[in-house]
Amino acid sequence: MRRFQNQTLMINPCVLIPVYDHEKLLGKILKTIQGYRLPCIIVDDGSHSPCKDELVQLADKFDFVTLVVHPVNRGKGAAVKSGIRAAFKAGYSHVLQVDADGQHDLEDFPSFIERSRSYPEAIVLGVPVFDSSIPKSRKYPRYLTHVWVWINTLSFCIKDSMCGYRMYPVVHILEIIENNYLGDRMDFDIELVVKSYWNHLQLQSVPTKVRYLSSGVSHFRPWQDNLLITTMHTRLFFGMLGRLPELLSRKLAEVKSSG
């Protein structure tokens, strides 16, 4: 396994894991992160026992882990916001966000980190390469989201806005978080990417394998969260209309540069 020594990097990254009742695979995930010698911030988003107790034990066991606790569940987006604020206070330049349910291939850490080294001011987005394990209830709504994101940015540069495996430049993302309305739940990942594009942040993409484990625990609520995401797309659409002249100008510049 390739290991990353922070002192040899031009960036100072940490791993960020939002957690809500995902205790089964965290020990294994942390052992893999330990191999890369990266610090890790875990945000407990109001988990119940035994997850809450397991997180305390893991934080005691692994000295590279910092545990941030929400007393009550506030949503994945709220957990990521808290983690980014904690990373800023600790002096990290970038956070590599991964899910706690074992979907993400941690062997792709080098790809994200190397891309961030080349583009330190960019968001590096994971572009999922799914296998047959993806549920239909998660697969097909993604296509609708892709279309809405392209409409709301007038650009095809965002290959995937839903994947939770991504790397953020802390200072720039914190500025977006503090100066824009962003949802606190499953709408957060998408809305942050669109508003980052509106605010001229660079965007890079890295392909990564994503699998849905039969033993995994997902808190995605197909009806409620798809409704939440649809409402968010509508909100972004009206925000796009107010930015239409600028976005059209950027689109024209993209076409000219590609031609």
Backbone as CSV, one residue per row, in Angstrom:
resi,resn,N_x,N_y,N_z,CA_x,CA_y,CA_z,C_x,C_y,C_z
1,MET,0.843,-1.198,0.000,0.000,0.000,0.000,0.877,1.246,0.000
2,ARG,0.512,2.194,-0.842,1.262,3.436,-0.883,0.892,4.305,0.307
3,ARG,1.903,4.910,0.920,1.668,5.755,2.081,2.046,7.197,1.762
4,PHE,1.304,8.117,2.352,1.548,9.528,2.124,2.071,10.167,3.407
5,GLN,3.272,10.696,3.336,3.849,11.437,4.442,3.476,12.905,4.260
6,ASN,2.744,13.469,5.240,2.257,14.834,5.078,3.371,15.831,4.821
7,GLN,4.553,15.599,5.434,5.615,16.571,5.278,6.175,16.616,3.866
8,THR,5.880,15.619,3.047,6.371,15.628,1.676,5.350,16.223,0.713
9,LEU,4.179,16.577,1.216,3.138,17.105,0.363,3.132,18.624,0.390
10,MET,2.683,19.218,-0.711,2.484,20.653,-0.757,1.175,21.034,-0.080
11,ILE,0.344,20.045,0.210,-0.915,20.272,0.907,-0.893,19.509,2.222
12,ASN,-1.794,19.884,3.114,-1.849,19.263,4.433,-3.259,18.706,4.638
13,PRO,-3.523,17.493,4.119,-4.899,16.981,4.109,-5.260,16.166,5.343
14,CYS,-6.560,16.029,5.546,-7.094,15.087,6.526,-8.293,14.406,5.891
15,VAL,-8.707,13.310,6.478,-9.896,12.595,6.043,-11.072,13.050,6.899
16,LEU,-12.238,13.174,6.280,-13.450,13.570,6.990,-14.526,12.510,6.766
17,ILE,-15.057,11.971,7.868,-16.095,10.938,7.775,-17.311,11.372,8.586
18,PRO,-18.431,11.715,7.923,-19.674,11.947,8.664,-20.312,10.601,9.016
19,VAL,-20.770,10.469,10.245,-21.275,9.174,10.709,-22.621,9.341,11.403
20,TYR,-23.562,8.482,11.019,-24.824,8.375,11.752,-25.213,6.900,11.799
21,ASP,-24.961,6.276,12.934,-25.278,4.863,13.153,-24.618,3.951,12.122
22,HIS,-23.344,4.206,11.838,-22.543,3.341,10.958,-21.322,2.855,11.748
23,GLU,-21.516,1.884,12.600,-20.389,1.445,13.425,-19.721,0.173,12.921
24,LYS,-20.356,-0.570,12.029,-19.868,-1.901,11.680,-18.548,-1.894,10.933
25,LEU,-18.354,-0.956,10.024,-17.178,-0.970,9.158,-16.143,0.089,9.513
26,LEU,-16.423,0.899,10.517,-15.528,2.018,10.809,-14.137,1.566,11.245
27,GLY,-14.066,0.503,12.031,-12.757,0.013,12.466,-11.893,-0.370,11.277
28,LYS,-12.474,-1.067,10.321,-11.744,-1.468,9.118,-11.339,-0.251,8.291
29,ILE,-12.247,0.721,8.173,-11.947,1.939,7.418,-10.784,2.691,8.057
30,LEU,-10.802,2.793,9.379,-9.745,3.531,10.072,-8.395,2.832,9.963
31,LYS,-8.377,1.516,9.947,-7.120,0.801,9.766,-6.516,1.096,8.391
32,THR,-7.369,1.212,7.382,-6.883,1.563,6.049,-6.348,2.984,6.031
33,ILE,-7.072,3.905,6.654,-6.615,5.297,6.715,-5.293,5.386,7.458
34,GLN,-5.138,4.590,8.508,-3.891,4.568,9.273,-2.709,4.208,8.382
35,GLY,-2.932,3.314,7.417,-1.871,2.932,6.503,-1.392,4.071,5.631
36,TYR,-2.257,5.044,5.383,-1.874,6.199,4.591,-1.290,7.325,5.445
37,ARG,-1.308,7.130,6.750,-0.752,8.113,7.693,-1.407,9.484,7.518
38,LEU,-2.706,9.470,7.441,-3.474,10.700,7.337,-4.307,10.883,8.597
39,PRO,-4.383,12.098,9.131,-5.289,12.346,10.256,-6.733,12.250,9.794
40,CYS,-7.628,12.038,10.734,-9.032,11.812,10.383,-9.939,12.527,11.376
41,ILE,-10.921,13.234,10.839,-11.975,13.851,11.646,-13.256,13.062,11.417
42,ILE,-13.816,12.530,12.491,-15.104,11.840,12.429,-16.145,12.743,13.082
43,VAL,-17.256,12.964,12.388,-18.352,13.739,12.959,-19.501,12.788,13.266
44,ASP,-19.768,12.602,14.548,-20.887,11.778,14.995,-22.143,12.639,14.944
45,ASP,-23.003,12.361,13.981,-24.185,13.186,13.772,-25.371,12.649,14.576
46,GLY,-25.192,12.641,15.890,-26.287,12.238,16.766,-26.594,10.760,16.744
47,SER,-25.554,9.925,16.604,-25.760,8.471,16.558,-26.318,7.940,17.877
48,HIS,-26.963,6.781,17.784,-27.444,6.083,18.970,-26.375,5.076,19.429
49,SER,-26.561,4.557,20.635,-25.742,3.423,21.051,-26.199,2.214,20.236
50,PRO,-25.298,1.305,19.792,-23.897,1.208,20.194,-22.936,2.030,19.343
51,CYS,-23.415,2.703,18.299,-22.501,3.448,17.435,-21.780,4.542,18.213
52,LYS,-22.510,5.286,19.026,-21.899,6.367,19.790,-20.768,5.829,20.670
53,ASP,-21.012,4.695,21.341,-19.990,4.109,22.200,-18.798,3.608,21.382
54,GLU,-19.084,3.020,20.218,-18.016,2.523,19.361,-17.130,3.663,18.868
55,LEU,-17.711,4.804,18.559,-16.926,5.949,18.083,-15.980,6.451,19.171
56,VAL,-16.462,6.481,20.389,-15.592,6.909,21.502,-14.425,5.938,21.659
57,GLN,-14.692,4.647,21.562,-13.630,3.653,21.680,-12.621,3.762,20.539
58,LEU,-13.112,3.987,19.331,-12.215,4.109,18.180,-11.353,5.362,18.280
59,ALA,-11.944,6.449,18.772,-11.172,7.680,18.940,-10.077,7.497,19.982
60,ASP,-10.345,6.687,21.007,-9.320,6.382,22.010,-8.247,5.449,21.454
61,LYS,-8.650,4.531,20.587,-7.729,3.533,20.047,-6.794,4.126,18.999
62,PHE,-7.314,4.982,18.131,-6.523,5.547,17.039,-6.187,7.000,17.360
63,ASP,-4.915,7.276,17.600,-4.532,8.617,18.028,-4.589,9.652,16.911
64,PHE,-4.821,9.224,15.664,-4.921,10.177,14.561,-6.362,10.618,14.323
65,VAL,-7.284,10.146,15.159,-8.704,10.443,15.000,-9.138,11.557,15.952
66,THR,-9.839,12.551,15.403,-10.506,13.589,16.188,-12.006,13.383,16.056
67,LEU,-12.694,13.321,17.175,-14.134,13.069,17.176,-14.890,14.360,17.477
68,VAL,-15.782,14.739,16.560,-16.686,15.874,16.746,-18.087,15.295,16.913
69,VAL,-18.825,15.787,17.898,-20.116,15.171,18.230,-21.256,16.170,18.105
70,HIS,-22.294,15.791,17.358,-23.579,16.479,17.375,-24.473,15.768,18.384
71,PRO,-25.018,16.467,19.368,-25.885,15.814,20.357,-27.123,15.171,19.731
72,VAL,-27.636,15.754,18.642,-28.801,15.201,17.953,-28.479,15.130,16.463
73,ASN,-29.225,14.304,15.757,-29.021,14.161,14.324,-29.450,15.435,13.595
74,ARG,-28.535,15.954,12.779,-28.817,17.189,12.037,-28.724,16.994,10.532
75,GLY,-28.222,15.846,10.078,-28.124,15.593,8.652,-26.689,15.537,8.172
76,LYS,-26.472,14.811,7.061,-25.136,14.641,6.529,-24.483,15.977,6.191
77,GLY,-25.252,16.868,5.580,-24.689,18.164,5.221,-24.203,18.932,6.433
78,ALA,-24.995,18.923,7.499,-24.591,19.606,8.729,-23.334,18.980,9.311
79,ALA,-23.215,17.642,9.216,-22.022,16.958,9.727,-20.782,17.350,8.922
80,VAL,-20.918,17.429,7.602,-19.777,17.826,6.777,-19.369,19.265,7.079
81,LYS,-20.341,20.143,7.257,-20.033,21.530,7.610,-19.223,21.596,8.903
82,SER,-19.660,20.843,9.903,-18.946,20.830,11.187,-17.531,20.287,11.012
83,GLY,-17.388,19.243,10.185,-16.070,18.671,9.947,-15.136,19.630,9.241
84,ILE,-15.650,20.376,8.290,-14.815,21.345,7.570,-14.391,22.480,8.497
85,ARG,-15.298,22.924,9.347,-14.930,23.961,10.313,-13.854,23.445,11.273
86,ALA,-13.986,22.194,11.697,-12.976,21.601,12.581,-11.634,21.473,11.865
87,ALA,-11.659,21.111,10.588,-10.423,20.999,9.816,-9.741,22.348,9.672
88,PHE,-10.536,23.391,9.467,-9.971,24.741,9.358,-9.295,25.144,10.665
89,LYS,-9.969,24.915,11.783,-9.405,25.273,13.083,-8.121,24.501,13.368
90,ALA,-8.041,23.263,12.870,-6.856,22.431,13.109,-5.726,22.740,12.128
91,GLY,-5.977,23.569,11.124,-4.926,23.970,10.210,-4.746,23.087,8.984
92,TYR,-5.722,22.236,8.677,-5.610,21.393,7.485,-5.987,22.191,6.240
93,SER,-5.295,21.927,5.155,-5.560,22.651,3.913,-6.681,22.018,3.103
94,HIS,-6.846,20.695,3.209,-7.834,19.967,2.425,-8.477,18.875,3.276
95,VAL,-9.729,18.557,2.945,-10.383,17.410,3.564,-10.791,16.438,2.466
96,LEU,-10.527,15.167,2.711,-10.943,14.099,1.806,-12.156,13.436,2.439
97,GLN,-13.329,13.730,1.905,-14.581,13.237,2.480,-14.896,11.843,1.948
98,VAL,-15.174,10.914,2.855,-15.591,9.565,2.475,-16.784,9.176,3.344
99,ASP,-17.597,8.258,2.835,-18.743,7.773,3.598,-18.316,6.675,4.567
100,ALA,-19.158,6.439,5.563,-18.851,5.462,6.604,-19.473,4.104,6.346
101,ASP,-20.145,3.940,5.202,-20.874,2.696,4.957,-20.115,1.700,4.091
102,GLY,-18.856,1.986,3.785,-18.028,1.036,3.053,-18.212,1.051,1.547
103,GLN,-18.953,2.016,1.007,-19.179,2.067,-0.436,-17.926,2.481,-1.217
104,HIS,-17.105,3.300,-0.605,-16.013,3.921,-1.343,-14.733,3.095,-1.296
105,ASP,-14.017,3.106,-2.406,-12.763,2.366,-2.531,-11.617,3.235,-2.010
106,LEU,-11.157,2.933,-0.810,-10.126,3.756,-0.179,-8.775,3.628,-0.871
107,GLU,-8.640,2.647,-1.747,-7.406,2.541,-2.523,-7.264,3.694,-3.513
108,ASP,-8.322,4.469,-3.687,-8.265,5.630,-4.582,-7.779,6.892,-3.871
109,PHE,-7.439,6.801,-2.600,-6.861,7.956,-1.901,-5.754,8.631,-2.709
110,PRO,-4.787,7.862,-3.246,-3.699,8.511,-3.996,-4.195,9.348,-5.167
111,SER,-5.231,8.890,-5.852,-5.744,9.638,-7.005,-6.290,10.994,-6.584
112,PHE,-7.052,11.021,-5.485,-7.609,12.285,-5.009,-6.504,13.224,-4.527
113,ILE,-5.564,12.687,-3.764,-4.517,13.525,-3.193,-3.593,14.062,-4.280
114,GLU,-3.237,13.240,-5.221,-2.359,13.705,-6.296,-3.047,14.753,-7.160
115,ARG,-4.356,14.588,-7.393,-5.063,15.605,-8.167,-5.125,16.925,-7.397
116,SER,-5.310,16.841,-6.071,-5.317,18.063,-5.268,-3.939,18.718,-5.217
117,ARG,-2.905,17.933,-5.273,-1.561,18.512,-5.334,-1.376,19.296,-6.623
118,SER,-1.938,18.785,-7.727,-1.812,19.467,-9.012,-2.736,20.677,-9.117
119,TYR,-3.901,20.575,-8.451,-4.888,21.655,-8.495,-5.330,21.966,-7.059
120,PRO,-4.481,22.619,-6.269,-4.762,22.785,-4.837,-5.976,23.651,-4.521
121,GLU,-6.451,24.455,-5.454,-7.611,25.301,-5.189,-8.902,24.695,-5.722
122,ALA,-8.834,23.489,-6.255,-9.996,22.856,-6.881,-10.695,21.879,-5.943
123,ILE,-12.005,21.720,-6.160,-12.728,20.594,-5.583,-12.468,19.392,-6.483
124,VAL,-12.083,18.278,-5.890,-11.871,17.053,-6.659,-13.058,16.129,-6.389
125,LEU,-13.867,15.920,-7.411,-15.102,15.150,-7.271,-14.899,13.708,-7.726
126,GLY,-15.360,12.773,-6.930,-15.367,11.393,-7.355,-16.481,11.158,-8.366
127,VAL,-16.149,10.478,-9.456,-17.140,10.095,-10.451,-17.347,8.589,-10.324
128,PRO,-18.494,8.147,-9.827,-18.682,6.733,-9.504,-18.646,5.827,-10.729
129,VAL,-17.975,4.708,-10.561,-18.047,3.608,-11.514,-18.776,2.489,-10.773
130,PHE,-20.071,2.345,-11.043,-20.908,1.429,-10.289,-20.815,0.006,-10.836
131,ASP,-21.006,-0.949,-9.939,-21.194,-2.327,-10.374,-22.679,-2.661,-10.274
132,SER,-23.029,-3.918,-10.392,-24.431,-4.322,-10.415,-25.126,-4.215,-9.059
133,SER,-24.389,-3.846,-8.011,-24.975,-3.796,-6.678,-25.810,-2.541,-6.431
134,ILE,-25.741,-1.550,-7.307,-26.462,-0.304,-7.054,-27.972,-0.523,-7.178
135,PRO,-28.746,-0.119,-6.164,-30.213,-0.264,-6.251,-30.789,0.656,-7.327
136,LYS,-31.857,0.204,-7.973,-32.486,1.026,-9.012,-33.009,2.337,-8.436
137,SER,-33.435,2.297,-7.160,-33.966,3.511,-6.533,-32.892,4.581,-6.363
138,ARG,-31.614,4.193,-6.428,-30.518,5.143,-6.331,-29.927,5.471,-7.696
139,LYS,-30.049,4.525,-8.635,-29.391,4.681,-9.935,-30.099,5.677,-10.846
140,TYR,-31.398,5.477,-11.069,-32.085,6.264,-12.085,-32.306,7.725,-11.701
141,PRO,-32.613,8.043,-10.416,-32.733,9.465,-10.069,-31.438,10.248,-10.279
142,ARG,-30.285,9.560,-10.302,-29.025,10.255,-10.530,-29.010,10.928,-11.904
143,TYR,-29.599,10.268,-12.894,-29.600,10.839,-14.240,-30.384,12.145,-14.270
144,LEU,-31.508,12.186,-13.559,-32.294,13.410,-13.494,-31.490,14.516,-12.811
145,THR,-30.774,14.158,-11.756,-29.934,15.144,-11.083,-28.848,15.663,-12.014
146,HIS,-28.215,14.770,-12.783,-27.190,15.221,-13.732,-27.767,16.275,-14.672
147,VAL,-28.961,16.033,-15.194,-29.576,16.980,-16.133,-29.839,18.321,-15.458
148,TRP,-30.379,18.278,-14.226,-30.660,19.520,-13.516,-29.384,20.297,-13.212
149,VAL,-28.333,19.603,-12.859,-27.059,20.281,-12.574,-26.516,20.948,-13.838
150,TRP,-26.627,20.265,-14.967,-26.179,20.860,-16.231,-27.014,22.090,-16.583
151,ILE,-28.322,22.022,-16.315,-29.179,23.181,-16.564,-28.808,24.337,-15.644
152,ASN,-28.605,24.038,-14.363,-28.381,25.102,-13.376,-26.975,25.686,-13.416
153,THR,-26.080,25.070,-14.187,-24.745,25.643,-14.385,-24.496,26.029,-15.840
154,LEU,-25.366,25.561,-16.743,-25.161,25.736,-18.189,-23.793,25.197,-18.599
155,SER,-23.413,24.086,-17.994,-22.094,23.507,-18.245,-22.150,21.999,-18.035
156,PHE,-21.295,21.290,-18.774,-21.163,19.845,-18.605,-19.903,19.484,-17.811
157,CYS,-19.284,20.463,-17.177,-18.002,20.189,-16.515,-18.177,19.382,-15.233
158,ILE,-19.383,19.360,-14.658,-19.625,18.586,-13.440,-20.084,17.194,-13.865
159,LYS,-19.207,16.230,-13.755,-19.510,14.868,-14.198,-20.459,14.156,-13.241
160,ASP,-20.320,14.421,-11.951,-21.196,13.824,-10.949,-21.192,14.728,-9.721
161,SER,-22.376,15.076,-9.255,-22.489,15.985,-8.106,-22.984,15.287,-6.852
162,MET,-23.272,13.983,-6.938,-23.889,13.282,-5.813,-22.922,12.415,-5.020
163,CYS,-21.820,12.046,-5.604,-20.887,11.147,-4.933,-20.291,11.829,-3.704
164,GLY,-20.341,11.153,-2.559,-19.810,11.708,-1.321,-18.324,11.530,-1.146
165,TYR,-17.669,10.955,-2.142,-16.210,10.750,-2.114,-15.598,11.911,-2.883
166,ARG,-14.999,12.868,-2.168,-14.517,14.088,-2.806,-13.502,14.781,-1.917
167,MET,-12.738,15.682,-2.491,-11.707,16.390,-1.745,-11.929,17.897,-1.869
168,TYR,-11.963,18.565,-0.729,-12.258,19.988,-0.681,-11.030,20.801,-0.266
169,PRO,-10.791,21.945,-0.907,-9.842,22.918,-0.361,-10.555,23.671,0.767
170,VAL,-10.070,23.541,1.975,-10.826,23.958,3.160,-11.207,25.429,3.133
171,VAL,-10.253,26.310,2.877,-10.526,27.747,2.953,-11.599,28.157,1.957
172,HIS,-11.493,27.668,0.732,-12.453,28.065,-0.299,-13.842,27.489,-0.030
173,ILE,-13.893,26.246,0.427,-15.193,25.637,0.714,-15.840,26.283,1.930
174,LEU,-15.037,26.622,2.926,-15.591,27.276,4.111,-16.199,28.622,3.739
175,GLU,-15.589,29.313,2.797,-16.142,30.591,2.338,-17.509,30.384,1.673
176,ILE,-17.617,29.315,0.864,-18.909,29.010,0.242,-19.949,28.679,1.310
177,ILE,-19.564,27.877,2.284,-20.490,27.458,3.342,-20.987,28.650,4.149
178,GLU,-20.088,29.552,4.479,-20.451,30.665,5.352,-21.222,31.765,4.622
179,ASN,-21.160,31.798,3.302,-21.756,32.908,2.559,-22.904,32.495,1.639
180,ASN,-23.322,31.234,1.717,-24.406,30.754,0.884,-25.332,29.860,1.698
181,TYR,-26.619,29.853,1.319,-27.511,28.885,1.932,-27.225,27.518,1.338
182,LEU,-27.033,26.527,2.197,-26.815,25.147,1.766,-27.620,24.229,2.669
183,GLY,-28.286,23.257,2.074,-29.073,22.321,2.859,-28.213,21.509,3.812
184,ASP,-28.852,20.953,4.827,-28.139,20.199,5.860,-28.246,18.692,5.697
185,ARG,-28.951,18.232,4.650,-29.144,16.791,4.541,-28.621,16.279,3.208
186,MET,-29.331,15.395,2.536,-28.802,14.767,1.333,-28.719,15.731,0.146
187,ASP,-29.296,16.914,0.297,-29.203,17.916,-0.759,-27.878,18.662,-0.722
188,PHE,-27.125,18.529,0.363,-25.922,19.339,0.561,-24.868,19.108,-0.512
189,ASP,-24.531,17.849,-0.789,-23.442,17.559,-1.724,-23.681,18.201,-3.085
190,ILE,-24.912,18.089,-3.581,-25.246,18.628,-4.896,-25.222,20.150,-4.882
191,GLU,-25.886,20.720,-3.899,-26.002,22.178,-3.844,-24.638,22.840,-3.679
192,LEU,-23.769,22.235,-2.902,-22.440,22.803,-2.706,-21.660,22.841,-4.017
193,VAL,-21.769,21.782,-4.808,-21.026,21.746,-6.072,-21.544,22.819,-7.035
194,VAL,-22.872,22.939,-7.160,-23.436,23.945,-8.068,-23.042,25.352,-7.633
195,LYS,-23.165,25.637,-6.349,-22.844,26.987,-5.878,-21.338,27.244,-5.908
196,SER,-20.534,26.194,-5.806,-19.088,26.361,-5.986,-18.793,26.751,-7.428
197,TYR,-19.492,26.126,-8.373,-19.322,26.513,-9.776,-19.753,27.957,-9.990
198,TRP,-20.894,28.335,-9.433,-21.345,29.719,-9.554,-20.304,30.697,-9.014
199,ASN,-19.578,30.285,-7.984,-18.575,31.155,-7.354,-17.172,30.952,-7.927
200,HIS,-17.096,30.311,-9.092,-15.848,30.207,-9.871,-14.778,29.337,-9.218
201,LEU,-15.162,28.395,-8.376,-14.185,27.437,-7.883,-13.843,26.445,-8.983
202,GLN,-12.589,26.027,-9.024,-12.181,25.020,-9.990,-12.789,23.670,-9.601
203,LEU,-13.090,22.858,-10.625,-13.647,21.532,-10.413,-12.838,20.514,-11.198
204,GLN,-12.418,19.471,-10.520,-11.711,18.364,-11.135,-12.469,17.072,-10.829
205,SER,-12.276,16.060,-11.660,-12.988,14.788,-11.476,-12.019,13.616,-11.475
206,VAL,-12.325,12.620,-10.643,-11.534,11.397,-10.558,-12.490,10.207,-10.573
207,PRO,-12.342,9.261,-11.508,-13.209,8.078,-11.488,-12.884,7.185,-10.293
208,THR,-13.911,6.597,-9.699,-13.693,5.751,-8.532,-14.783,4.685,-8.468
209,LYS,-14.399,3.486,-8.080,-15.370,2.399,-7.956,-16.232,2.605,-6.723
210,VAL,-17.529,2.378,-6.894,-18.487,2.481,-5.786,-19.330,1.217,-5.774
211,ARG,-19.460,0.622,-4.602,-20.256,-0.595,-4.474,-21.240,-0.443,-3.323
212,TYR,-22.370,-1.091,-3.455,-23.390,-1.089,-2.409,-23.350,-2.456,-1.730
213,LEU,-22.897,-2.466,-0.478,-22.756,-3.713,0.253,-24.114,-4.193,0.758
214,SER,-24.335,-5.501,0.667,-25.588,-6.065,1.171,-25.711,-5.881,2.682
215,SER,-24.555,-5.812,3.351,-24.551,-5.624,4.806,-24.466,-4.158,5.206
216,GLY,-24.386,-3.280,4.203,-24.232,-1.866,4.498,-25.524,-1.232,4.980
217,VAL,-25.382,-0.110,5.669,-26.531,0.627,6.184,-26.587,1.970,5.476
218,SER,-27.683,2.211,4.772,-27.876,3.484,4.093,-29.028,4.233,4.743
219,HIS,-28.818,5.527,4.976,-29.876,6.352,5.545,-30.549,7.204,4.478
220,PHE,-30.290,6.887,3.211,-30.976,7.584,2.128,-32.430,7.128,2.094
221,ARG,-33.341,8.088,2.164,-34.776,7.804,2.155,-35.288,8.101,0.745
222,PRO,-35.605,7.077,-0.038,-35.911,7.299,-1.456,-36.959,8.370,-1.708
223,TRP,-38.089,8.342,-0.997,-39.147,9.307,-1.262,-38.827,10.665,-0.652
224,GLN,-38.487,10.682,0.627,-38.250,11.957,1.302,-37.042,12.697,0.730
225,ASP,-35.940,11.955,0.547,-34.721,12.623,0.091,-34.786,12.997,-1.381
226,ASN,-35.459,12.186,-2.202,-35.629,12.586,-3.600,-36.516,13.827,-3.703
227,LEU,-37.523,13.943,-2.830,-38.342,15.152,-2.792,-37.509,16.348,-2.347
228,LEU,-36.666,16.130,-1.332,-35.785,17.197,-0.849,-34.849,17.670,-1.961
229,ILE,-34.298,16.719,-2.704,-33.376,17.049,-3.793,-34.120,17.766,-4.922
230,THR,-35.349,17.338,-5.226,-36.142,18.006,-6.259,-36.424,19.457,-5.879
231,THR,-36.762,19.682,-4.612,-36.985,21.048,-4.127,-35.723,21.881,-4.258
232,MET,-34.588,21.278,-3.940,-33.308,21.974,-4.056,-33.008,22.346,-5.501
233,HIS,-33.276,21.425,-6.456,-33.055,21.726,-7.867,-33.925,22.905,-8.320
234,THR,-35.150,22.941,-7.848,-36.045,24.048,-8.192,-35.496,25.363,-7.666
235,ARG,-35.015,25.341,-6.429,-34.425,26.535,-5.830,-33.196,26.993,-6.623
236,LEU,-32.374,26.029,-7.029,-31.188,26.369,-7.812,-31.563,26.918,-9.188
237,PHE,-32.648,26.393,-9.761,-33.061,26.869,-11.082,-33.362,28.364,-11.055
238,PHE,-34.094,28.797,-10.052,-34.408,30.225,-9.969,-33.153,31.041,-9.642
239,GLY,-32.230,30.442,-8.893,-30.948,31.114,-8.680,-30.153,31.227,-9.960
240,MET,-30.247,30.200,-10.811,-29.563,30.227,-12.102,-30.104,31.337,-12.989
241,LEU,-31.436,31.537,-12.965,-32.038,32.569,-13.814,-31.466,33.947,-13.502
242,GLY,-31.199,34.204,-12.237,-30.613,35.489,-11.861,-29.168,35.638,-12.295
243,ARG,-28.520,34.507,-12.594,-27.123,34.517,-13.037,-26.993,34.205,-14.521
244,LEU,-28.100,34.206,-15.213,-28.119,33.744,-16.598,-27.140,34.484,-17.509
245,PRO,-27.072,35.808,-17.476,-26.117,36.491,-18.372,-24.668,36.049,-18.137
246,GLU,-24.279,35.957,-16.867,-22.898,35.555,-16.563,-22.645,34.114,-16.988
247,LEU,-23.601,33.222,-16.708,-23.415,31.813,-17.054,-23.368,31.620,-18.571
248,LEU,-24.173,32.366,-19.298,-24.116,32.292,-20.758,-22.769,32.778,-21.279
249,SER,-22.245,33.828,-20.653,-20.931,34.336,-21.048,-19.839,33.300,-20.787
250,ARG,-19.931,32.628,-19.642,-18.952,31.579,-19.334,-19.078,30.409,-20.291
251,LYS,-20.317,30.059,-20.634,-20.541,28.972,-21.568,-19.960,29.305,-22.944
252,LEU,-20.148,30.533,-23.388,-19.596,30.962,-24.670,-18.071,30.904,-24.653
253,ALA,-17.487,31.302,-23.514,-16.024,31.243,-23.384,-15.531,29.808,-23.423
254,GLU,-16.271,28.883,-22.791,-15.912,27.468,-22.812,-15.955,26.923,-24.234
255,VAL,-16.989,27.297,-24.966,-17.115,26.812,-26.353,-15.973,27.333,-27.213
256,LYS,-15.644,28.604,-27.040,-14.559,29.197,-27.817,-13.221,28.542,-27.489
257,SER,-12.982,28.283,-26.205,-11.703,27.685,-25.811,-11.577,26.247,-26.274
258,SER,-12.706,25.522,-26.301,-12.672,24.128,-26.750,-12.567,24.033,-28.265
259,GLY,-13.003,25.091,-28.948,-12.926,25.084,-30.406,-11.591,25.515,-30.918
